[in-house]
Amino acid sequence: MSIAKSPIVLVKRSVWNKPIATAIAIVSIFASITTTSVTSTIAANQSHVDQLIKTKECSECDLPDARLGGADLIGANIRDADLRKADLRGAKLDGAKFMRSNMLGADLRFALLSGADFLNANLLEAKLEGANLFRANLKYANLERAIFPQASLKNADLQFAKLIGAKINGANFESANLSLADLEKTDLTNSRLKRANLRRANLSESNLTRANLEGASLEGTTFAGANLFHADLRSSKIDSDTFFEPKWFLVWKVVNQRLEGQPLVEADLSGGNFEKANLAGTNLEGANFTEAYLFITNLRRSNLVRVKFNAANLRYADLTKANLTEADFEGAQLSDANLEGANLRLANLRESIINEETVLDRKWRTVWEIVNRGGEDRNFRGTDLSGANLRLARLRGAQLVDADLNQSDLRGADFVGANLQRTNFSGANLTGANLRGAVMQGTNFCGATMPDGTVGKCQ
């Protein structure tokens, strides 16, 4: 039976396999032709390469994937050329003309391009890291998703340029013209835009972290959804058409307008850059300065009750005689800051950073030392620690005879084996504190919240 059927099976296979095999062969040949044509399309015309190097004249040339790294092409005419994925790394191209050229994916890293003309050029996804584009003309150029960190574009003309999604971190745009440019979703971290013209530019959803916009023209500029963390907005110019998110608009006002007598109670100023801002005497009660940059900021005599300074940079800040009751300095940088005469009642100094130059009244420096270094076995006899935030303080075996801890926050503090003779804990909060083995002869707990939550008796 199997022998009789096998010819039929073979016939069926030959009938169906022949056209399939033919089709596969045709597809293979077509694929081969296509691959060959694509390869030939993206290969540079060698005669054009030679012509460019020899004469520096090569308009409308076919130079895709050309290897021109380090070449001396100063003042070359390469307008309307095909330079897709060309390698021009480190090339000398000062004053070169690239008008309307297709430079998609071209590699121009560390190239010298001062005064070069890229009018209407296509630089989509081009690599320009470290390139020198001083006074280059990039009007109407397409720089979408281009990568040029640390590039110099000082005094460059980028009017109407498209830079959507470009990575320009650390680049220098000082005095550059970016009016009407589209910078949506660009990475401008640490970029220098000092005195740059950004009138009517689109910076929606861009990252301007630590960017320097000092003196920049921002009339009609859109910053919708932009990140301006630590961005320097000093002396920048805006108008009624400039769009900031409410928080950043407030930061701009604080930095650029005199706000004497104007309250900023509960204001969200987190992440703002207030370098050298004058906020002396301002009512900032309950404001949020978390991670703010307050370098050399004047906060003398300001109302800073319950202000959040978590992880803020307050180096050289002036907090003389400021009211810092219940302020939170956890993780804050206070090196070289002046807190002379400041009221730090119940302020949280845990994990804050100070140095020898930090001006801090003796009482509060002692509090800082206890919460950050511990006070085990130390002698605090007769020390004034009233109103201190000593939550979770380590004071095992400490000598606190006649010490004043009245109205202090001592929740969770460890007093195991401490000498608390005649210590004043009146009105203090000792919830969860450990007093095991402590000597407590004549200790005053009048009105204090005891470890078990009960209120201490007054005698």
C-alpha positions in Angstrom: 0.0 0.0 0.0 2.7 2.4 0.9 4.6 1.7 -2.4 1.5 2.3 -4.4 0.9 5.7 -2.8 4.4 7.1 -2.8 4.4 8.2 -6.5 1.2 10.2 -5.9 2.8 11.9 -2.9 5.9 12.7 -4.9 3.8 14.2 -7.7 2.0 16.4 -5.2 5.2 17.6 -3.7 6.7 18.5 -7.1 3.5 20.2 -8.2 3.4 22.5 -5.1 7.1 22.9 -4.5 8.1 24.1 -7.9 6.4 27.5 -7.9 7.3 28.0 -4.2 11.0 27.4 -5.0 10.7 29.7 -7.9 9.2 32.4 -5.8 11.9 32.0 -3.1 14.5 32.3 -5.8 12.9 35.5 -7.2 12.7 37.0 -3.7 16.3 36.1 -3.0 17.4 37.8 -6.2 15.3 40.8 -5.5 16.7 41.1 -2.0 20.2 40.8 -3.4 19.5 43.6 -5.9 17.8 45.7 -3.2 20.8 45.3 -0.8 23.2 46.1 -3.6 21.3 49.3 -4.5 21.0 50.5 -0.9 24.7 49.9 -0.4 25.5 51.8 -3.5 23.1 54.6 -2.5 24.8 55.3 0.8 28.4 54.9 -0.5 30.3 58.1 -1.2 31.4 58.9 -4.7 35.1 58.7 -4.4 35.8 61.2 -7.2 33.6 63.6 -5.3 35.6 63.0 -2.1 38.9 63.6 -4.0 37.5 66.7 -5.6 36.4 68.1 -2.2 39.8 67.5 -0.5 41.7 68.9 -3.5 39.6 72.0 -4.4 37.2 72.5 -1.4 34.5 72.9 -3.9 31.8 70.2 -4.0 28.3 71.6 -4.1 25.6 68.9 -4.8 28.2 66.2 -4.3 27.4 62.6 -3.3 29.3 62.1 0.0 27.2 59.8 2.1 29.3 57.8 4.6 32.4 59.7 3.4 35.5 59.3 5.6 36.7 62.9 6.2 37.8 62.8 9.8 40.5 65.5 10.6 40.4 66.9 7.0 41.3 70.5 6.4 38.2 71.9 4.7 38.3 75.5 6.0 35.9 77.6 3.9 34.8 74.6 1.8 31.7 74.9 -0.4 29.6 71.7 0.3 26.2 73.2 -0.1 23.3 71.0 -1.3 25.5 67.9 -0.8 24.5 64.5 0.4 26.6 64.0 3.6 24.4 61.4 5.3 26.4 59.6 8.1 29.6 61.2 6.8 32.5 61.0 9.2 33.8 64.5 9.9 35.2 64.0 13.4 37.7 66.7 14.3 37.7 68.2 10.8 38.6 71.8 10.2 35.5 73.3 8.8 35.6 76.9 9.9 33.5 79.1 7.5 32.4 76.0 5.5 29.1 76.3 3.6 26.6 73.4 4.2 23.4 75.2 3.1 20.6 72.8 2.4 22.9 69.8 2.7 21.6 66.5 4.0 23.7 65.6 7.0 21.4 63.0 8.6 23.4 61.1 11.3 26.7 62.9 10.3 29.5 62.6 12.8 30.9 66.1 13.6 32.3 65.5 17.0 34.9 67.9 18.1 34.9 69.5 14.6 35.9 73.2 14.2 32.9 74.9 12.7 33.1 78.5 13.7 31.3 80.7 11.2 30.0 77.7 9.3 26.8 78.1 7.4 24.1 75.4 7.9 21.1 77.4 6.6 18.2 74.9 6.1 20.6 72.0 6.5 19.3 68.6 7.7 21.3 67.6 10.8 18.7 65.1 12.1 20.4 62.8 14.7 23.8 64.3 13.9 26.6 64.0 16.5 28.2 67.3 17.4 29.7 66.6 20.9 32.4 69.1 21.7 32.1 70.8 18.3 33.0 74.5 18.0 30.1 76.3 16.4 31.0 79.8 17.4 28.9 82.3 15.3 27.7 79.4 13.1 24.5 80.0 11.0 22.0 77.3 11.9 18.8 79.2 10.8 16.0 76.8 9.9 18.3 73.9 10.4 16.8 70.5 11.5 18.7 69.4 14.6 16.0 67.0 15.9 17.5 64.4 18.2 21.0 65.7 17.5 23.6 65.0 20.2 25.9 67.9 21.0 26.9 67.9 24.7 29.7 70.4 25.6 29.4 72.0 22.2 30.2 75.7 21.9 27.4 77.7 20.1 28.3 81.0 21.5 26.9 83.8 19.3 25.4 81.2 16.9 22.2 82.0 15.0 19.6 79.3 15.5 16.5 81.2 14.6 13.6 78.9 13.7 15.9 75.9 14.2 14.3 72.5 15.1 16.0 70.9 18.2 13.2 68.7 19.3 14.5 65.9 21.5 18.1 67.0 21.1 20.7 66.3 23.8 22.6 69.6 24.4 23.7 69.2 28.0 26.6 71.3 29.0 26.6 73.3 25.8 27.5 77.0 25.6 24.7 79.1 24.0 25.9 82.5 25.5 24.5 85.4 23.4 23.1 82.9 20.8 20.0 83.7 18.9 17.4 81.0 19.5 14.3 83.1 18.8 11.4 81.0 17.5 13.5 77.9 17.8 11.7 74.6 18.7 13.4 73.1 21.8 10.6 70.8 22.9 11.8 67.9 25.1 15.5 68.9 24.7 18.1 68.1 27.4 19.7 71.4 28.3 21.1 70.3 31.7 24.0 72.5 32.8 23.8 74.5 29.5 24.9 78.1 29.4 22.3 80.4 27.9 23.5 83.6 29.5 22.2 86.6 27.5 20.7 84.3 24.9 17.8 85.4 22.7 15.0 82.9 23.4 12.1 85.1 22.4 9.0 83.0 21.4 11.1 79.8 21.6 9.3 76.6 22.5 10.9 74.9 25.6 8.0 72.8 26.5 9.0 69.7 28.5 12.6 70.5 28.2 15.1 69.8 30.9 16.9 73.0 32.1 18.3 71.6 35.3 21.1 73.9 36.4 20.9 75.8 33.2 22.2 79.4 33.3 19.6 81.8 31.8 21.0 84.9 33.5 20.1 87.9 31.4 18.3 85.9 28.7 15.5 87.3 26.7 12.4 85.2 27.4 9.6 87.3 26.0 6.9 85.0 24.6 8.9 81.9 25.5 7.0 78.8 26.5 8.2 76.7 29.4 5.1 74.4 29.7 6.1 71.3 31.6 9.8 72.3 31.6 12.1 71.4 34.5 13.9 74.5 35.8 15.5 72.8 38.9 18.4 75.1 40.0 18.1 77.1 36.7 19.6 80.6 37.1 16.8 83.1 36.1 18.5 86.3 37.4 18.0 89.4 35.2 16.1 87.4 32.6 13.4 89.3 30.8 9.8 88.1 30.4 6.5 89.6 29.2 2.8 88.8 29.5 3.2 86.1 26.7 6.0 84.2 28.6 4.6 80.9 30.0 6.0 79.4 33.1 4.4 76.8 35.3 3.1 78.6 38.5 6.0 77.5 40.7 8.7 78.6 38.3 6.9 81.9 37.7 7.0 82.5 41.4 10.7 81.6 41.5 11.3 84.1 38.7 9.4 86.8 40.7 11.3 86.1 43.9 14.6 86.4 42.1 13.9 89.4 39.9 11.4 91.6 41.7 11.6 93.2 45.1 9.2 91.5 47.4 9.7 93.5 50.5 6.6 93.2 52.7 5.0 90.7 50.4 4.2 87.4 52.2 5.3 84.1 50.7 3.5 82.0 53.3 3.4 78.3 52.4 5.0 79.1 49.0 6.4 76.1 47.0 9.9 77.3 46.1 11.5 73.8 46.1 14.3 73.3 43.7 14.6 77.0 42.9 17.8 78.9 42.4 17.9 81.9 44.7 21.6 82.7 44.5 22.3 86.1 46.0 18.5 86.8 46.3 17.6 89.4 48.9 14.8 88.0 51.0 15.6 89.9 54.2 12.6 90.4 56.5 10.3 88.3 54.3 7.4 86.3 55.8 8.1 82.8 54.4 6.4 80.8 57.2 5.7 77.3 56.1 7.4 77.8 52.7 9.1 74.8 50.9 12.7 75.3 50.0 13.5 71.6 49.6 16.6 71.1 47.4 16.7 74.8 46.7 19.9 76.6 45.9 20.3 79.4 48.4 24.0 80.3 47.9 24.8 83.7 49.4 21.0 84.3 49.9 20.0 87.1 52.3 17.4 85.8 54.8 18.3 88.1 57.7 15.4 88.6 60.2 13.0 86.6 58.0 10.1 84.6 59.3 11.1 81.1 58.5 8.9 79.2 61.0 8.3 75.6 59.8 10.2 76.2 56.6 11.5 73.1 54.8 15.1 73.4 53.9 15.6 69.6 53.3 18.7 69.0 51.2 18.9 72.7 50.4 22.2 74.4 49.7 22.6 77.3 52.1 26.3 77.9 51.8 27.2 81.5 52.8 23.5 82.2 53.4 22.8 85.0 55.9 20.2 83.8 58.4 21.2 86.3 61.1 18.4 86.7 63.7 15.9 84.8 61.5 13.1 83.0 63.2 13.7 79.3 62.4 11.3 77.7 64.9 10.5 74.2 63.8 12.4 74.6 60.5 13.6 71.4 58.9 17.3 71.4 57.9 17.6 67.6 57.4 20.3 67.1 54.7 20.9 70.8 54.3 24.3 72.3 53.4 25.1 75.0 56.0 28.8 75.4 55.5 29.9 79.0 55.9 26.3 80.1 56.7 25.7 82.8 59.3 23.0 81.9 61.9 24.1 84.3 64.6 21.2 85.1 66.9 18.8 82.9 64.9 16.0 81.2 66.8 16.3 77.4 66.2 13.7 76.3 68.7 12.6 72.7 67.8 14.5 73.0 64.4 15.6 69.7 62.9 19.3 69.8 62.4 19.7 66.1 61.7 22.1 65.2 58.8 22.7 68.9 58.1 26.3 69.9 57.2 28.2 72.6 59.0 31.9 73.6 59.2 34.1 75.6 61.5 33.1 78.8 59.5 29.4 78.2 60.1 28.3 80.9 62.6 26.1 79.2 65.1 25.3 80.1 68.7 27.0 77.8 71.1 23.7 76.3 72.3 22.6 75.3 68.8 26.1 74.0 67.8 25.8 71.7 70.9 22.4 70.5 69.7 23.8 69.9 66.2 26.7 67.8 67.7 24.3 65.7 69.8 21.9 64.9 66.9 24.6 64.2 64.4 27.5 62.8 66.4 25.7 61.5 69.5 26.1 62.6 73.2 26.9 59.3 74.8 28.9 59.7 78.0 29.4 63.4 77.4 29.3 66.0 80.1 26.4 68.4 79.6 26.2 69.6 83.3 24.2 72.8 83.5 23.9 73.1 79.7 21.0 75.0 78.2 19.2 72.7 75.7 15.8 74.1 76.2 13.5 74.0 73.1 15.9 71.8 71.3 14.9 69.1 68.8 16.7 66.1 70.2 14.4 63.5 68.8 16.1 60.0 68.9 19.2 61.5 70.5 21.8 59.1 71.8 22.5 60.3 75.4 23.4 57.0 77.2 25.5 57.6 80.2 25.5 61.4 79.6 26.0 63.8 82.5 22.9 66.1 82.4 23.0 67.3 86.0 21.2 70.7 86.3 20.8 70.7 82.5 17.8 72.6 81.0 15.7 70.5 78.6 12.5 72.4 79.1 10.1 72.3 76.1 12.5 70.1 74.2 11.5 67.3 71.7 13.0 64.2 73.2 10.8 61.6 71.5 12.6 58.2 71.3 15.7 59.6 73.0 18.0 57.2 74.8 18.9 58.2 78.4 19.9 54.7 79.6 22.3 55.1 82.6 22.3 58.9 82.2 22.7 61.2 85.3 19.5 63.3 85.3 19.8 64.8 88.7 17.8 68.1 88.9 17.5 68.0 85.1 14.6 70.3 84.0 12.3 68.3 81.6 9.2 70.6 82.2 7.0 70.7 79.2 9.3 68.3 77.2 8.0 65.5 75.0 9.6 62.2 76.2 7.2 59.9 74.3 9.0 56.6 73.7 12.2 57.8 75.5 14.3 55.2 77.3 15.1 56.2 80.9 16.2 52.8 82.2 18.8 53.0 84.8 18.9 56.8 84.8 19.6 58.7 88.0 16.6 61.0 88.5 16.9 62.6 91.9 15.2 66.0 91.9 14.4 65.7 88.2 11.6 68.1 87.1 9.0 66.4 84.8 6.3 69.1 85.4 3.9 69.1 82.4 6.2 66.8 80.4 4.8 64.0 78.2 6.3 60.9 79.8 7.6 57.8 77.8 4.2 56.0 78.4 2.2 59.0 77.2 1.1 60.2 80.7 1.7 63.8 81.8 4.4 64.5 84.5 3.2 65.9 87.8 4.2 69.3 89.1 5.5 69.6 92.6 
